[in-house]
Amino acid sequence: MPQVSSAQYGKDNIRVYKVHKDAETGVQTVVEMTVCVLLKGAIETSYTKADNNVVVATDTMKNTVYIMAKQHPVTPPELFAAIVASHFVEKYEHIHSAWVKVVTHRWTRLTVGGEPHPHSFFRDGSETRNVEATADEGKGISIRSAIAGLLVLKSTGSAFHSFYKDEYTTLPDVYDRILSTEVDCGWTWNTFSSVQEVRSTLPKFDKAWESARMITLETFARESSPSVQNTLYKMCEQILKAVSEVKAVDYSLPNRHYFEINLSWHKGLKNTGKDAEVYAPQSDPNGLIECTVTR
């Protein structure tokens, strides 16, 4: 007999903007987020018997996120995601697990006349700070923090050679190449017993994000990379060392390829090897390198 083996539902793409106004200084601080909420629990009958009595409406989820944003801090995002996820498990007896993702978009304060402007900002890239929090009834809160959409490029200092070759291989060994990728880096914290324990960890969330970002950028720049795989692993090692409360670090790094263009057909113009200056950026296909490193 057919049965529901797994089910969840929720509200995606909840756009939230919150402004903090300092009455004394006149300085305003803004945070913009995109939130997703997914719930699990005793909801099978909503699928099998059209029983909507067990359905917490997705519009209710949206309203809840707005209310939680008004009543609680939205920074760091780890705390806000934990508050929202815990609310659904504690509020509704038949909901046993809540997954909340918070994507924080970049708004950087403008500098005008050499001074930070009190209420003007600019979007300085597509990079986001992401958090996924899962509140499981009786099991605590698991949190994964992440950097996503961080686009980086180095024009030299990367190689890829001595790889496995067979009758399907056409790629030559490369001892100097352009390396570019869009970083997706995540770190999973030790499980928290409650929102209160998340609150007690507040200073460490921003510091961990800053450390992971700095390690990613500095290792990418300084490393004479023999492969994306090896450079990625070194980044993971350093983050685990820097943040003792983290139990796992993961990266997903798509290769963004730049190919030399042979221009010798035009009057013998040299543009390959050591003479290469003009390249053709490629969108696809692309390599995709992923790894998770644990303690």
N, C-alpha and C positions, 0 to 999 in steps of 0.2 A: 504493500500500500504506500502511495507517495506520502512523504512528510517533509516539512520544512527543516532542513538541516542547519541553515544559517540565515539570519535576516538582520538587517539594520536599515535605518532610514533617518533622514534629518533635513537640515537646511544648509544650503551652500551659498557662498558668495554674499554673505552678510557684510555690507560695507559700513564701517564705523569710523567716525572722526570725533576725537575728543580734544578740547582745548583747556589748558590750565591757565588762569589769569591771575597774576600776582598783583594784588591791589596796591601794594606799597611801591613796587618798582615799575609797574606798568608793563612788565615783560610777560609775554604769552608764549606757552610751549604747546606744540601740537603733536598729536599721534594719529596716524591713519592706519586702519587695519582692515583686512578681509578675513572673515571668520567662517568656519564650517563646523557644524555640530552633527554628529551621528549617534543614535541611540540603539542599544540592544536590550533585550529583556523578554518578558512574557508577552510577546506581541504576535505570536504565530497566528492567533485566531483572526487578526486583522487581514491576513493573507488568505487563510483557508475558509473562513466563515463570514467574511465581510463585516467583522465585529469592530467597529470603530471606537468602542468604549475604551480600548486599550491604547488608542493612538493619542499621544500628545502632539497636537497639531504643529506642523513645521512653522506656521506663523507665530505660534506661542514661543517656539525656540528663538525666533528672530527677536520678538519683544523682550524675551528674557536676557538676551545678549545686550540689548540697549540698556535695560534696567541695571544689569550688573556693571556695565561700563559707567553708568551714572553713580552708582553706589560704592564702587571699589576702584582702586588704582588699576590702570591698564598697563603700567610698566612696573617691573619687567614683564614681558609677555608670558613668561613661564608661570608667574603668579596668577595673572588674569585667566589663562587657559585652565589652570588647576581649579580656580574658583568656579568657573562656569561648568566644567565637567563634574565637579563634586556636587554642585547644586542639583543637577538632574537626577543623580543617583540618590541623593538624600531626600529630595522633594517627592519623588514618585516611587512607591513601593515596588511596582512591577518593572521598573527600569533598573537593570543590574550593571550596566556598563555604559559609559558616555565617553566618546572620543571627540576632542575639540582641537581644531587646527587654527592657529592665529598667524597670519602673514602680516608683518609690519612693513609698511612702505617707507621709503626714505624721504624725509623733509629736512633739509639742512638750512640752518639759519643764514640769511644773507648778511654780508658785511657791507656796510654803506659808509663811505667817508672814513674808512679804517676802523669802524666800530660795529659790533654785532647789532643788527636791527632788532627792535623789541618784538615785532610781530610779522616779519616777512621772511619767506622761506623759498627754496628752490629744490626741485627734484633732481638729484645729482646721480642718476643712474637707475637701472632696473633691479639692482641687488636688493634682496629682502632679508629680513631676519624672521625666521619661521620657528614656530613651536607647535609640537603635537603633545597633548596631554590626554591620558586615558585614566579615568576613575573607574575602578572595578570594585563592586560591592564586596567588602570584607578583605580586600587584597591591597588597598592603597592606591597611590597615584604614580603612574609611570610617565616620565617626561623625556622627550627628545627635542633638543634645541638644534638649530641649523642655520647655516648661511646658504642662500640660494641665489643664482643669477649673477654671481660675481665673475665678470668677464675679464680674463687676464691674457697677456701675450708677451712673449720674449722673442726677440729677433735673432738670437743666437744662444748658445749654451745648452743645446739639447741634441741628443743623438739617439739613434735606434739601429742597432746592427747585431750580428751574430745570432739572429733569431732562427727558428726552425725553418728549413727550406725543403721543398719537394717539387714534384712535377706540376703543382698548382701555383707555385710561387713566381710572381713577377716583380715584387717589390725589391729594390736594391738596398744594400746596406747604406745607411746615412750617418755620417759622422758630425754633421752640423746642419741643423734645421730650425725652422721657426716652430715654436711651441705655443699653442693657444688653446684655452679651454674655458668653459663656463662652470665655475665651481659650485658643486652641491656638497656641502660638508655638514655632517650631523654628529652630535655626541649625545649619548643616552646616559642619563643620571641614574644613580642607585635609586631604587623605589622609595617613594616617600609614604609615610604612614597616614598623613593627613595634610590638609591645607596649612595647618599651623606649622608643621615641619617645613613645608615649602616656604612659608614666611620667614622662618629662621635662617633660611639659606639665601635670602634676598641679595646680599652684597656679592655673592659668588656668581650669580647668573650673568650680570653684565661683565664682570671680570673674565669669565670663561669665554664669552662671545668675543671680547676684545683679544684675548690670548689666541683663540682659534683663528681669528682673522689675521692677526699679526704673523702667527706661525705659518699659515698658508701662504701669505704674500711674500714673506722673507725667504722661506724655503724655496718657493717657486723661483724667485729672483736669483738667489745665491747659488743654488744647486746646479752643478754641471750634470744635467740629468741624463742618465744612461737609458731611462725608459720612464714613461708615466707611472708604471706600476711601482717602480722602486722609489720614485719621488713621493708618490702618494703614501706609501708605507712609512716613510720617514716623517711625514706630516702627522700621521696617526700616532706614531710613537711619542712625538713631542707633545701633542695635546694630552695624551694619557698621563704623561709626566707632569704637565703643568696644572692639571685639574684632577685632584685625587678623588673627588666625589663622582667622577664619570667612570662608567664600567665598559663602555664601548665607543669607538669612533668609526664613522663610515664616510667614504667619499664616493661620489659618482662624477667622473670627469670625461666628458665627450671631447674627442680630438677635433679641433677646428683646423682643417688642413689648408695650407697655402702652397700651391704648386708653382715651380719655376716655369717660365714661358720661354720656349726655344724660339729666339728671334733671328737665328742665323740665316733664314730664308730672305731676310731683308738686308742686302748688302753686307752679309757676313757679320751682322750685329751680334756681339757676345752678351749673353744674358743667362748663362748656366754656370753651375759650380761656383767658383770664387768670383765670377763676374756677375752673378745673379743680383739684380736690384728690383726688378719688376716681377710681381707674382700675381697669380689668379686665386683669390680666396674661394674656397669651396664650401657649399652648404651641405651636401650629402653625396655619397654615403660617408659616414664618419666612424672612426673608432670610438668605443665606449668602454672605459676602464672603471671597474667598481671593486671595492674591497671594504670589509669590516674587520677591525682589529680590536680584540678584547684583552683584558688582563689575564 
